[in-house]
Amino acid sequence: RYGLGQQPMLLFVGQMNWKKNIRRVLEAVDSLIRDGREFKLVMAGQGPSEREIQSLSSSMGLNHVVVYTGHISDKRLLEGLYARADLFVFPSLYDNAPMVVREAAALGTPSLLAHGSSAAEVVRDGENGLLARDETRDMAERIAWALDHPAKLREMGMAARQTIPKPWKEVIAD
């Protein structure tokens, strides 16, 4: 549907808003593309900064790498993107306990989160996901590592599936 082919895929799902630290994702992707890496970044969502984000992406020359889907209301399509993704990138410093990290984990996709963020509290770096400092270079290096180690990434995805999602019985106290 989105012309992703067989290339590795990074996925962001969320509101297209600068507070989600999307600039850091685009800067890391730009750095990796300049190093000759080949992959796709799928950005699923809509929001108040959507046009500005797309404009920045375009000005960085990333149109051949970044796919913007807009809002996805079809649950099966969204689940398919999570399942297809090699790595879910969500470096938000704003969110706490984001549902999207749990959704990715439920489908066996590990997340890359910002070290020290509230969102990162469920991730054990290198075990059930990856953590990066809120720096472009560190984020790019962690993504590069993930792209170079697909088998380890799949193991992390399985660990994420087992450790991050919580059943409703645990969420809602009796």
MODELLER restraints for C-alpha pairs under 7 A, 6 or more apart:
rsr = mdl.restraints
at = mdl.atoms
rsr.add(forms.Gaussian(group=physical.xy_distance, feature=features.Distance(at['CA:4:A'], at['CA:40:A']), mean=6.83, stdev=0.5))
rsr.add(forms.Gaussian(group=physical.xy_distance, feature=features.Distance(at['CA:7:A'], at['CA:38:A']), mean=6.85, stdev=0.5))
rsr.add(forms.Gaussian(group=physical.xy_distance, feature=features.Distance(at['CA:7:A'], at['CA:39:A']), mean=5.11, stdev=0.5))
rsr.add(forms.Gaussian(group=physical.xy_distance, feature=features.Distance(at['CA:7:A'], at['CA:40:A']), mean=6.65, stdev=0.5))
rsr.add(forms.Gaussian(group=physical.xy_distance, feature=features.Distance(at['CA:8:A'], at['CA:39:A']), mean=4.84, stdev=0.5))
rsr.add(forms.Gaussian(group=physical.xy_distance, feature=features.Distance(at['CA:8:A'], at['CA:40:A']), mean=6.39, stdev=0.5))
rsr.add(forms.Gaussian(group=physical.xy_distance, feature=features.Distance(at['CA:8:A'], at['CA:86:A']), mean=6.23, stdev=0.5))
rsr.add(forms.Gaussian(group=physical.xy_distance, feature=features.Distance(at['CA:9:A'], at['CA:39:A']), mean=5.67, stdev=0.5))
rsr.add(forms.Gaussian(group=physical.xy_distance, feature=features.Distance(at['CA:9:A'], at['CA:40:A']), mean=4.82, stdev=0.5))
rsr.add(forms.Gaussian(group=physical.xy_distance, feature=features.Distance(at['CA:9:A'], at['CA:41:A']), mean=5.80, stdev=0.5))
rsr.add(forms.Gaussian(group=physical.xy_distance, feature=features.Distance(at['CA:9:A'], at['CA:85:A']), mean=4.98, stdev=0.5))
rsr.add(forms.Gaussian(group=physical.xy_distance, feature=features.Distance(at['CA:9:A'], at['CA:86:A']), mean=5.41, stdev=0.5))
rsr.add(forms.Gaussian(group=physical.xy_distance, feature=features.Distance(at['CA:9:A'], at['CA:87:A']), mean=6.89, stdev=0.5))
rsr.add(forms.Gaussian(group=physical.xy_distance, feature=features.Distance(at['CA:10:A'], at['CA:40:A']), mean=6.15, stdev=0.5))
rsr.add(forms.Gaussian(group=physical.xy_distance, feature=features.Distance(at['CA:10:A'], at['CA:41:A']), mean=4.66, stdev=0.5))
rsr.add(forms.Gaussian(group=physical.xy_distance, feature=features.Distance(at['CA:10:A'], at['CA:42:A']), mean=6.23, stdev=0.5))
rsr.add(forms.Gaussian(group=physical.xy_distance, feature=features.Distance(at['CA:10:A'], at['CA:85:A']), mean=5.64, stdev=0.5))
rsr.add(forms.Gaussian(group=physical.xy_distance, feature=features.Distance(at['CA:10:A'], at['CA:86:A']), mean=5.98, stdev=0.5))
rsr.add(forms.Gaussian(group=physical.xy_distance, feature=features.Distance(at['CA:10:A'], at['CA:87:A']), mean=5.04, stdev=0.5))
rsr.add(forms.Gaussian(group=physical.xy_distance, feature=features.Distance(at['CA:10:A'], at['CA:88:A']), mean=5.81, stdev=0.5))
rsr.add(forms.Gaussian(group=physical.xy_distance, feature=features.Distance(at['CA:10:A'], at['CA:89:A']), mean=6.59, stdev=0.5))
rsr.add(forms.Gaussian(group=physical.xy_distance, feature=features.Distance(at['CA:11:A'], at['CA:41:A']), mean=5.70, stdev=0.5))
rsr.add(forms.Gaussian(group=physical.xy_distance, feature=features.Distance(at['CA:11:A'], at['CA:42:A']), mean=4.85, stdev=0.5))
rsr.add(forms.Gaussian(group=physical.xy_distance, feature=features.Distance(at['CA:11:A'], at['CA:43:A']), mean=6.13, stdev=0.5))
rsr.add(forms.Gaussian(group=physical.xy_distance, feature=features.Distance(at['CA:11:A'], at['CA:85:A']), mean=5.96, stdev=0.5))
rsr.add(forms.Gaussian(group=physical.xy_distance, feature=features.Distance(at['CA:11:A'], at['CA:87:A']), mean=6.38, stdev=0.5))
rsr.add(forms.Gaussian(group=physical.xy_distance, feature=features.Distance(at['CA:11:A'], at['CA:88:A']), mean=4.77, stdev=0.5))
rsr.add(forms.Gaussian(group=physical.xy_distance, feature=features.Distance(at['CA:11:A'], at['CA:89:A']), mean=5.87, stdev=0.5))
rsr.add(forms.Gaussian(group=physical.xy_distance, feature=features.Distance(at['CA:12:A'], at['CA:42:A']), mean=6.23, stdev=0.5))
rsr.add(forms.Gaussian(group=physical.xy_distance, feature=features.Distance(at['CA:12:A'], at['CA:43:A']), mean=4.91, stdev=0.5))
rsr.add(forms.Gaussian(group=physical.xy_distance, feature=features.Distance(at['CA:12:A'], at['CA:44:A']), mean=6.10, stdev=0.5))
rsr.add(forms.Gaussian(group=physical.xy_distance, feature=features.Distance(at['CA:12:A'], at['CA:88:A']), mean=5.98, stdev=0.5))
rsr.add(forms.Gaussian(group=physical.xy_distance, feature=features.Distance(at['CA:12:A'], at['CA:89:A']), mean=5.38, stdev=0.5))
rsr.add(forms.Gaussian(group=physical.xy_distance, feature=features.Distance(at['CA:12:A'], at['CA:90:A']), mean=6.17, stdev=0.5))
rsr.add(forms.Gaussian(group=physical.xy_distance, feature=features.Distance(at['CA:13:A'], at['CA:43:A']), mean=6.11, stdev=0.5))
rsr.add(forms.Gaussian(group=physical.xy_distance, feature=features.Distance(at['CA:13:A'], at['CA:44:A']), mean=4.72, stdev=0.5))
rsr.add(forms.Gaussian(group=physical.xy_distance, feature=features.Distance(at['CA:13:A'], at['CA:45:A']), mean=5.91, stdev=0.5))
rsr.add(forms.Gaussian(group=physical.xy_distance, feature=features.Distance(at['CA:13:A'], at['CA:100:A']), mean=6.75, stdev=0.5))
rsr.add(forms.Gaussian(group=physical.xy_distance, feature=features.Distance(at['CA:14:A'], at['CA:44:A']), mean=6.46, stdev=0.5))
rsr.add(forms.Gaussian(group=physical.xy_distance, feature=features.Distance(at['CA:14:A'], at['CA:45:A']), mean=5.18, stdev=0.5))
rsr.add(forms.Gaussian(group=physical.xy_distance, feature=features.Distance(at['CA:15:A'], at['CA:45:A']), mean=5.36, stdev=0.5))
rsr.add(forms.Gaussian(group=physical.xy_distance, feature=features.Distance(at['CA:15:A'], at['CA:46:A']), mean=5.37, stdev=0.5))
rsr.add(forms.Gaussian(group=physical.xy_distance, feature=features.Distance(at['CA:15:A'], at['CA:47:A']), mean=5.12, stdev=0.5))
rsr.add(forms.Gaussian(group=physical.xy_distance, feature=features.Distance(at['CA:16:A'], at['CA:45:A']), mean=6.01, stdev=0.5))
rsr.add(forms.Gaussian(group=physical.xy_distance, feature=features.Distance(at['CA:16:A'], at['CA:46:A']), mean=4.98, stdev=0.5))
rsr.add(forms.Gaussian(group=physical.xy_distance, feature=features.Distance(at['CA:16:A'], at['CA:47:A']), mean=4.36, stdev=0.5))
rsr.add(forms.Gaussian(group=physical.xy_distance, feature=features.Distance(at['CA:16:A'], at['CA:48:A']), mean=6.45, stdev=0.5))
rsr.add(forms.Gaussian(group=physical.xy_distance, feature=features.Distance(at['CA:16:A'], at['CA:49:A']), mean=5.53, stdev=0.5))
rsr.add(forms.Gaussian(group=physical.xy_distance, feature=features.Distance(at['CA:16:A'], at['CA:50:A']), mean=5.04, stdev=0.5))
rsr.add(forms.Gaussian(group=physical.xy_distance, feature=features.Distance(at['CA:17:A'], at['CA:47:A']), mean=5.85, stdev=0.5))
rsr.add(forms.Gaussian(group=physical.xy_distance, feature=features.Distance(at['CA:17:A'], at['CA:48:A']), mean=5.92, stdev=0.5))
rsr.add(forms.Gaussian(group=physical.xy_distance, feature=features.Distance(at['CA:17:A'], at['CA:49:A']), mean=4.79, stdev=0.5))
rsr.add(forms.Gaussian(group=physical.xy_distance, feature=features.Distance(at['CA:17:A'], at['CA:50:A']), mean=6.79, stdev=0.5))
rsr.add(forms.Gaussian(group=physical.xy_distance, feature=features.Distance(at['CA:18:A'], at['CA:49:A']), mean=6.39, stdev=0.5))
rsr.add(forms.Gaussian(group=physical.xy_distance, feature=features.Distance(at['CA:19:A'], at['CA:92:A']), mean=6.96, stdev=0.5))
rsr.add(forms.Gaussian(group=physical.xy_distance, feature=features.Distance(at['CA:19:A'], at['CA:94:A']), mean=6.28, stdev=0.5))
rsr.add(forms.Gaussian(group=physical.xy_distance, feature=features.Distance(at['CA:20:A'], at['CA:91:A']), mean=6.91, stdev=0.5))
rsr.add(forms.Gaussian(group=physical.xy_distance, feature=features.Distance(at['CA:20:A'], at['CA:92:A']), mean=4.34, stdev=0.5))
rsr.add(forms.Gaussian(group=physical.xy_distance, feature=features.Distance(at['CA:20:A'], at['CA:93:A']), mean=6.75, stdev=0.5))
rsr.add(forms.Gaussian(group=physical.xy_distance, feature=features.Distance(at['CA:20:A'], at['CA:94:A']), mean=6.36, stdev=0.5))
rsr.add(forms.Gaussian(group=physical.xy_distance, feature=features.Distance(at['CA:21:A'], at['CA:91:A']), mean=5.91, stdev=0.5))
rsr.add(forms.Gaussian(group=physical.xy_distance, feature=features.Distance(at['CA:21:A'], at['CA:92:A']), mean=5.05, stdev=0.5))
rsr.add(forms.Gaussian(group=physical.xy_distance, feature=features.Distance(at['CA:21:A'], at['CA:93:A']), mean=6.85, stdev=0.5))
rsr.add(forms.Gaussian(group=physical.xy_distance, feature=features.Distance(at['CA:24:A'], at['CA:136:A']), mean=5.83, stdev=0.5))
rsr.add(forms.Gaussian(group=physical.xy_distance, feature=features.Distance(at['CA:26:A'], at['CA:57:A']), mean=6.73, stdev=0.5))
rsr.add(forms.Gaussian(group=physical.xy_distance, feature=features.Distance(at['CA:27:A'], at['CA:136:A']), mean=6.05, stdev=0.5))
rsr.add(forms.Gaussian(group=physical.xy_distance, feature=features.Distance(at['CA:28:A'], at['CA:136:A']), mean=5.15, stdev=0.5))
rsr.add(forms.Gaussian(group=physical.xy_distance, feature=features.Distance(at['CA:28:A'], at['CA:137:A']), mean=6.67, stdev=0.5))
rsr.add(forms.Gaussian(group=physical.xy_distance, feature=features.Distance(at['CA:28:A'], at['CA:139:A']), mean=6.04, stdev=0.5))
rsr.add(forms.Gaussian(group=physical.xy_distance, feature=features.Distance(at['CA:28:A'], at['CA:140:A']), mean=4.55, stdev=0.5))
rsr.add(forms.Gaussian(group=physical.xy_distance, feature=features.Distance(at['CA:29:A'], at['CA:140:A']), mean=6.78, stdev=0.5))
rsr.add(forms.Gaussian(group=physical.xy_distance, feature=features.Distance(at['CA:31:A'], at['CA:140:A']), mean=6.73, stdev=0.5))
rsr.add(forms.Gaussian(group=physical.xy_distance, feature=features.Distance(at['CA:32:A'], at['CA:140:A']), mean=6.32, stdev=0.5))
rsr.add(forms.Gaussian(group=physical.xy_distance, feature=features.Distance(at['CA:39:A'], at['CA:65:A']), mean=6.76, stdev=0.5))
rsr.add(forms.Gaussian(group=physical.xy_distance, feature=features.Distance(at['CA:40:A'], at['CA:65:A']), mean=4.93, stdev=0.5))
rsr.add(forms.Gaussian(group=physical.xy_distance, feature=features.Distance(at['CA:40:A'], at['CA:66:A']), mean=5.96, stdev=0.5))
rsr.add(forms.Gaussian(group=physical.xy_distance, feature=features.Distance(at['CA:41:A'], at['CA:65:A']), mean=6.07, stdev=0.5))
rsr.add(forms.Gaussian(group=physical.xy_distance, feature=features.Distance(at['CA:41:A'], at['CA:66:A']), mean=4.74, stdev=0.5))
rsr.add(forms.Gaussian(group=physical.xy_distance, feature=features.Distance(at['CA:41:A'], at['CA:67:A']), mean=6.17, stdev=0.5))
rsr.add(forms.Gaussian(group=physical.xy_distance, feature=features.Distance(at['CA:42:A'], at['CA:66:A']), mean=5.84, stdev=0.5))
rsr.add(forms.Gaussian(group=physical.xy_distance, feature=features.Distance(at['CA:42:A'], at['CA:67:A']), mean=4.75, stdev=0.5))
rsr.add(forms.Gaussian(group=physical.xy_distance, feature=features.Distance(at['CA:42:A'], at['CA:68:A']), mean=6.06, stdev=0.5))
rsr.add(forms.Gaussian(group=physical.xy_distance, feature=features.Distance(at['CA:43:A'], at['CA:67:A']), mean=6.04, stdev=0.5))
rsr.add(forms.Gaussian(group=physical.xy_distance, feature=features.Distance(at['CA:43:A'], at['CA:68:A']), mean=4.90, stdev=0.5))
rsr.add(forms.Gaussian(group=physical.xy_distance, feature=features.Distance(at['CA:43:A'], at['CA:69:A']), mean=6.30, stdev=0.5))
rsr.add(forms.Gaussian(group=physical.xy_distance, feature=features.Distance(at['CA:44:A'], at['CA:68:A']), mean=6.08, stdev=0.5))
rsr.add(forms.Gaussian(group=physical.xy_distance, feature=features.Distance(at['CA:44:A'], at['CA:69:A']), mean=5.04, stdev=0.5))
rsr.add(forms.Gaussian(group=physical.xy_distance, feature=features.Distance(at['CA:44:A'], at['CA:70:A']), mean=5.56, stdev=0.5))
rsr.add(forms.Gaussian(group=physical.xy_distance, feature=features.Distance(at['CA:44:A'], at['CA:71:A']), mean=6.23, stdev=0.5))
rsr.add(forms.Gaussian(group=physical.xy_distance, feature=features.Distance(at['CA:44:A'], at['CA:72:A']), mean=6.91, stdev=0.5))
rsr.add(forms.Gaussian(group=physical.xy_distance, feature=features.Distance(at['CA:45:A'], at['CA:69:A']), mean=6.75, stdev=0.5))
rsr.add(forms.Gaussian(group=physical.xy_distance, feature=features.Distance(at['CA:45:A'], at['CA:70:A']), mean=4.76, stdev=0.5))
rsr.add(forms.Gaussian(group=physical.xy_distance, feature=features.Distance(at['CA:45:A'], at['CA:71:A']), mean=4.34, stdev=0.5))
rsr.add(forms.Gaussian(group=physical.xy_distance, feature=features.Distance(at['CA:45:A'], at['CA:72:A']), mean=6.75, stdev=0.5))
rsr.add(forms.Gaussian(group=physical.xy_distance, feature=features.Distance(at['CA:46:A'], at['CA:70:A']), mean=5.26, stdev=0.5))
rsr.add(forms.Gaussian(group=physical.xy_distance, feature=features.Distance(at['CA:46:A'], at['CA:71:A']), mean=5.36, stdev=0.5))
rsr.add(forms.Gaussian(group=physical.xy_distance, feature=features.Distance(at['CA:57:A'], at['CA:63:A']), mean=6.74, stdev=0.5))
rsr.add(forms.Gaussian(group=physical.xy_distance, feature=features.Distance(at['CA:72:A'], at['CA:78:A']), mean=6.50, stdev=0.5))
rsr.add(forms.Gaussian(group=physical.xy_distance, feature=features.Distance(at['CA:82:A'], at['CA:104:A']), mean=5.53, stdev=0.5))
rsr.add(forms.Gaussian(group=physical.xy_distance, feature=features.Distance(at['CA:82:A'], at['CA:107:A']), mean=6.42, stdev=0.5))
rsr.add(forms.Gaussian(group=physical.xy_distance, feature=features.Distance(at['CA:82:A'], at['CA:109:A']), mean=6.59, stdev=0.5))
rsr.add(forms.Gaussian(group=physical.xy_distance, feature=features.Distance(at['CA:83:A'], at['CA:107:A']), mean=5.47, stdev=0.5))
rsr.add(forms.Gaussian(group=physical.xy_distance, feature=features.Distance(at['CA:83:A'], at['CA:108:A']), mean=6.75, stdev=0.5))
rsr.add(forms.Gaussian(group=physical.xy_distance, feature=features.Distance(at['CA:83:A'], at['CA:109:A']), mean=6.46, stdev=0.5))
rsr.add(forms.Gaussian(group=physical.xy_distance, feature=features.Distance(at['CA:85:A'], at['CA:109:A']), mean=6.64, stdev=0.5))
rsr.add(forms.Gaussian(group=physical.xy_distance, feature=features.Distance(at['CA:86:A'], at['CA:109:A']), mean=6.41, stdev=0.5))
rsr.add(forms.Gaussian(group=physical.xy_distance, feature=features.Distance(at['CA:87:A'], at['CA:109:A']), mean=6.01, stdev=0.5))
rsr.add(forms.Gaussian(group=physical.xy_distance, feature=features.Distance(at['CA:87:A'], at['CA:110:A']), mean=5.60, stdev=0.5))
rsr.add(forms.Gaussian(group=physical.xy_distance, feature=features.Distance(at['CA:87:A'], at['CA:111:A']), mean=5.73, stdev=0.5))
rsr.add(forms.Gaussian(group=physical.xy_distance, feature=features.Distance(at['CA:87:A'], at['CA:112:A']), mean=6.94, stdev=0.5))
rsr.add(forms.Gaussian(group=physical.xy_distance, feature=features.Distance(at['CA:88:A'], at['CA:104:A']), mean=6.81, stdev=0.5))
rsr.add(forms.Gaussian(group=physical.xy_distance, feature=features.Distance(at['CA:88:A'], at['CA:109:A']), mean=6.55, stdev=0.5))
rsr.add(forms.Gaussian(group=physical.xy_distance, feature=features.Distance(at['CA:88:A'], at['CA:110:A']), mean=6.13, stdev=0.5))
rsr.add(forms.Gaussian(group=physical.xy_distance, feature=features.Distance(at['CA:88:A'], at['CA:111:A']), mean=4.46, stdev=0.5))
rsr.add(forms.Gaussian(group=physical.xy_distance, feature=features.Distance(at['CA:88:A'], at['CA:112:A']), mean=6.09, stdev=0.5))
rsr.add(forms.Gaussian(group=physical.xy_distance, feature=features.Distance(at['CA:89:A'], at['CA:111:A']), mean=5.75, stdev=0.5))
rsr.add(forms.Gaussian(group=physical.xy_distance, feature=features.Distance(at['CA:89:A'], at['CA:112:A']), mean=4.87, stdev=0.5))
rsr.add(forms.Gaussian(group=physical.xy_distance, feature=features.Distance(at['CA:89:A'], at['CA:113:A']), mean=6.51, stdev=0.5))
rsr.add(forms.Gaussian(group=physical.xy_distance, feature=features.Distance(at['CA:90:A'], at['CA:111:A']), mean=6.97, stdev=0.5))
rsr.add(forms.Gaussian(group=physical.xy_distance, feature=features.Distance(at['CA:90:A'], at['CA:112:A']), mean=6.10, stdev=0.5))
rsr.add(forms.Gaussian(group=physical.xy_distance, feature=features.Distance(at['CA:90:A'], at['CA:113:A']), mean=5.30, stdev=0.5))
rsr.add(forms.Gaussian(group=physical.xy_distance, feature=features.Distance(at['CA:91:A'], at['CA:112:A']), mean=6.89, stdev=0.5))
rsr.add(forms.Gaussian(group=physical.xy_distance, feature=features.Distance(at['CA:91:A'], at['CA:113:A']), mean=4.58, stdev=0.5))
rsr.add(forms.Gaussian(group=physical.xy_distance, feature=features.Distance(at['CA:91:A'], at['CA:114:A']), mean=4.62, stdev=0.5))
rsr.add(forms.Gaussian(group=physical.xy_distance, feature=features.Distance(at['CA:92:A'], at['CA:114:A']), mean=6.71, stdev=0.5))
rsr.add(forms.Gaussian(group=physical.xy_distance, feature=features.Distance(at['CA:93:A'], at['CA:114:A']), mean=6.87, stdev=0.5))
rsr.add(forms.Gaussian(group=physical.xy_distance, feature=features.Distance(at['CA:93:A'], at['CA:117:A']), mean=5.37, stdev=0.5))
rsr.add(forms.Gaussian(group=physical.xy_distance, feature=features.Distance(at['CA:95:A'], at['CA:118:A']), mean=6.72, stdev=0.5))
rsr.add(forms.Gaussian(group=physical.xy_distance, feature=features.Distance(at['CA:95:A'], at['CA:119:A']), mean=6.06, stdev=0.5))
rsr.add(forms.Gaussian(group=physical.xy_distance, feature=features.Distance(at['CA:96:A'], at['CA:118:A']), mean=4.73, stdev=0.5))
rsr.add(forms.Gaussian(group=physical.xy_distance, feature=features.Distance(at['CA:96:A'], at['CA:119:A']), mean=4.77, stdev=0.5))
rsr.add(forms.Gaussian(group=physical.xy_distance, feature=features.Distance(at['CA:97:A'], at['CA:118:A']), mean=6.61, stdev=0.5))
rsr.add(forms.Gaussian(group=physical.xy_distance, feature=features.Distance(at['CA:97:A'], at['CA:119:A']), mean=5.04, stdev=0.5))
rsr.add(forms.Gaussian(group=physical.xy_distance, feature=features.Distance(at['CA:98:A'], at['CA:119:A']), mean=6.15, stdev=0.5))
rsr.add(forms.Gaussian(group=physical.xy_distance, feature=features.Distance(at['CA:101:A'], at['CA:111:A']), mean=6.56, stdev=0.5))
rsr.add(forms.Gaussian(group=physical.xy_distance, feature=features.Distance(at['CA:102:A'], at['CA:164:A']), mean=6.00, stdev=0.5))
rsr.add(forms.Gaussian(group=physical.xy_distance, feature=features.Distance(at['CA:102:A'], at['CA:165:A']), mean=5.06, stdev=0.5))
rsr.add(forms.Gaussian(group=physical.xy_distance, feature=features.Distance(at['CA:104:A'], at['CA:110:A']), mean=6.73, stdev=0.5))
rsr.add(forms.Gaussian(group=physical.xy_distance, feature=features.Distance(at['CA:105:A'], at['CA:157:A']), mean=6.50, stdev=0.5))
rsr.add(forms.Gaussian(group=physical.xy_distance, feature=features.Distance(at['CA:105:A'], at['CA:160:A']), mean=4.99, stdev=0.5))
rsr.add(forms.Gaussian(group=physical.xy_distance, feature=features.Distance(at['CA:105:A'], at['CA:161:A']), mean=4.67, stdev=0.5))
rsr.add(forms.Gaussian(group=physical.xy_distance, feature=features.Distance(at['CA:105:A'], at['CA:164:A']), mean=6.28, stdev=0.5))
rsr.add(forms.Gaussian(group=physical.xy_distance, feature=features.Distance(at['CA:105:A'], at['CA:165:A']), mean=6.53, stdev=0.5))
rsr.add(forms.Gaussian(group=physical.xy_distance, feature=features.Distance(at['CA:106:A'], at['CA:161:A']), mean=4.89, stdev=0.5))
rsr.add(forms.Gaussian(group=physical.xy_distance, feature=features.Distance(at['CA:106:A'], at['CA:165:A']), mean=5.96, stdev=0.5))
rsr.add(forms.Gaussian(group=physical.xy_distance, feature=features.Distance(at['CA:107:A'], at['CA:161:A']), mean=6.69, stdev=0.5))
rsr.add(forms.Gaussian(group=physical.xy_distance, feature=features.Distance(at['CA:108:A'], at['CA:157:A']), mean=4.32, stdev=0.5))
rsr.add(forms.Gaussian(group=physical.xy_distance, feature=features.Distance(at['CA:108:A'], at['CA:158:A']), mean=5.29, stdev=0.5))
rsr.add(forms.Gaussian(group=physical.xy_distance, feature=features.Distance(at['CA:108:A'], at['CA:160:A']), mean=6.44, stdev=0.5))
rsr.add(forms.Gaussian(group=physical.xy_distance, feature=features.Distance(at['CA:108:A'], at['CA:161:A']), mean=5.17, stdev=0.5))
rsr.add(forms.Gaussian(group=physical.xy_distance, feature=features.Distance(at['CA:109:A'], at['CA:157:A']), mean=4.57, stdev=0.5))
rsr.add(forms.Gaussian(group=physical.xy_distance, feature=features.Distance(at['CA:110:A'], at['CA:128:A']), mean=6.31, stdev=0.5))
rsr.add(forms.Gaussian(group=physical.xy_distance, feature=features.Distance(at['CA:110:A'], at['CA:129:A']), mean=4.82, stdev=0.5))
rsr.add(forms.Gaussian(group=physical.xy_distance, feature=features.Distance(at['CA:110:A'], at['CA:156:A']), mean=5.91, stdev=0.5))
rsr.add(forms.Gaussian(group=physical.xy_distance, feature=features.Distance(at['CA:110:A'], at['CA:157:A']), mean=4.49, stdev=0.5))
rsr.add(forms.Gaussian(group=physical.xy_distance, feature=features.Distance(at['CA:110:A'], at['CA:160:A']), mean=5.96, stdev=0.5))
rsr.add(forms.Gaussian(group=physical.xy_distance, feature=features.Distance(at['CA:111:A'], at['CA:129:A']), mean=5.04, stdev=0.5))
rsr.add(forms.Gaussian(group=physical.xy_distance, feature=features.Distance(at['CA:111:A'], at['CA:130:A']), mean=6.16, stdev=0.5))
rsr.add(forms.Gaussian(group=physical.xy_distance, feature=features.Distance(at['CA:112:A'], at['CA:129:A']), mean=6.09, stdev=0.5))
rsr.add(forms.Gaussian(group=physical.xy_distance, feature=features.Distance(at['CA:112:A'], at['CA:130:A']), mean=4.61, stdev=0.5))
rsr.add(forms.Gaussian(group=physical.xy_distance, feature=features.Distance(at['CA:112:A'], at['CA:131:A']), mean=5.50, stdev=0.5))
rsr.add(forms.Gaussian(group=physical.xy_distance, feature=features.Distance(at['CA:113:A'], at['CA:120:A']), mean=5.64, stdev=0.5))
rsr.add(forms.Gaussian(group=physical.xy_distance, feature=features.Distance(at['CA:113:A'], at['CA:130:A']), mean=6.40, stdev=0.5))
rsr.add(forms.Gaussian(group=physical.xy_distance, feature=features.Distance(at['CA:113:A'], at['CA:131:A']), mean=5.00, stdev=0.5))
rsr.add(forms.Gaussian(group=physical.xy_distance, feature=features.Distance(at['CA:113:A'], at['CA:132:A']), mean=6.34, stdev=0.5))
rsr.add(forms.Gaussian(group=physical.xy_distance, feature=features.Distance(at['CA:114:A'], at['CA:120:A']), mean=6.44, stdev=0.5))
rsr.add(forms.Gaussian(group=physical.xy_distance, feature=features.Distance(at['CA:114:A'], at['CA:131:A']), mean=5.58, stdev=0.5))
rsr.add(forms.Gaussian(group=physical.xy_distance, feature=features.Distance(at['CA:114:A'], at['CA:132:A']), mean=5.14, stdev=0.5))
rsr.add(forms.Gaussian(group=physical.xy_distance, feature=features.Distance(at['CA:114:A'], at['CA:133:A']), mean=5.68, stdev=0.5))
rsr.add(forms.Gaussian(group=physical.xy_distance, feature=features.Distance(at['CA:114:A'], at['CA:134:A']), mean=5.76, stdev=0.5))
rsr.add(forms.Gaussian(group=physical.xy_distance, feature=features.Distance(at['CA:115:A'], at['CA:131:A']), mean=5.07, stdev=0.5))
rsr.add(forms.Gaussian(group=physical.xy_distance, feature=features.Distance(at['CA:115:A'], at['CA:132:A']), mean=5.26, stdev=0.5))
rsr.add(forms.Gaussian(group=physical.xy_distance, feature=features.Distance(at['CA:115:A'], at['CA:133:A']), mean=5.18, stdev=0.5))
rsr.add(forms.Gaussian(group=physical.xy_distance, feature=features.Distance(at['CA:122:A'], at['CA:164:A']), mean=6.26, stdev=0.5))
rsr.add(forms.Gaussian(group=physical.xy_distance, feature=features.Distance(at['CA:123:A'], at['CA:129:A']), mean=5.56, stdev=0.5))
rsr.add(forms.Gaussian(group=physical.xy_distance, feature=features.Distance(at['CA:125:A'], at['CA:131:A']), mean=5.55, stdev=0.5))
rsr.add(forms.Gaussian(group=physical.xy_distance, feature=features.Distance(at['CA:127:A'], at['CA:156:A']), mean=5.50, stdev=0.5))
rsr.add(forms.Gaussian(group=physical.xy_distance, feature=features.Distance(at['CA:127:A'], at['CA:159:A']), mean=6.80, stdev=0.5))
rsr.add(forms.Gaussian(group=physical.xy_distance, feature=features.Distance(at['CA:128:A'], at['CA:156:A']), mean=4.46, stdev=0.5))
rsr.add(forms.Gaussian(group=physical.xy_distance, feature=features.Distance(at['CA:128:A'], at['CA:157:A']), mean=6.32, stdev=0.5))
rsr.add(forms.Gaussian(group=physical.xy_distance, feature=features.Distance(at['CA:128:A'], at['CA:159:A']), mean=4.94, stdev=0.5))
rsr.add(forms.Gaussian(group=physical.xy_distance, feature=features.Distance(at['CA:128:A'], at['CA:160:A']), mean=4.46, stdev=0.5))
rsr.add(forms.Gaussian(group=physical.xy_distance, feature=features.Distance(at['CA:129:A'], at['CA:156:A']), mean=5.84, stdev=0.5))
rsr.add(forms.Gaussian(group=physical.xy_distance, feature=features.Distance(at['CA:129:A'], at['CA:160:A']), mean=6.72, stdev=0.5))
rsr.add(forms.Gaussian(group=physical.xy_distance, feature=features.Distance(at['CA:132:A'], at['CA:138:A']), mean=5.80, stdev=0.5))
rsr.add(forms.Gaussian(group=physical.xy_distance, feature=features.Distance(at['CA:132:A'], at['CA:139:A']), mean=5.25, stdev=0.5))
rsr.add(forms.Gaussian(group=physical.xy_distance, feature=features.Distance(at['CA:132:A'], at['CA:142:A']), mean=6.57, stdev=0.5))
rsr.add(forms.Gaussian(group=physical.xy_distance, feature=features.Distance(at['CA:133:A'], at['CA:139:A']), mean=6.72, stdev=0.5))
rsr.add(forms.Gaussian(group=physical.xy_distance, feature=features.Distance(at['CA:146:A'], at['CA:153:A']), mean=6.23, stdev=0.5))
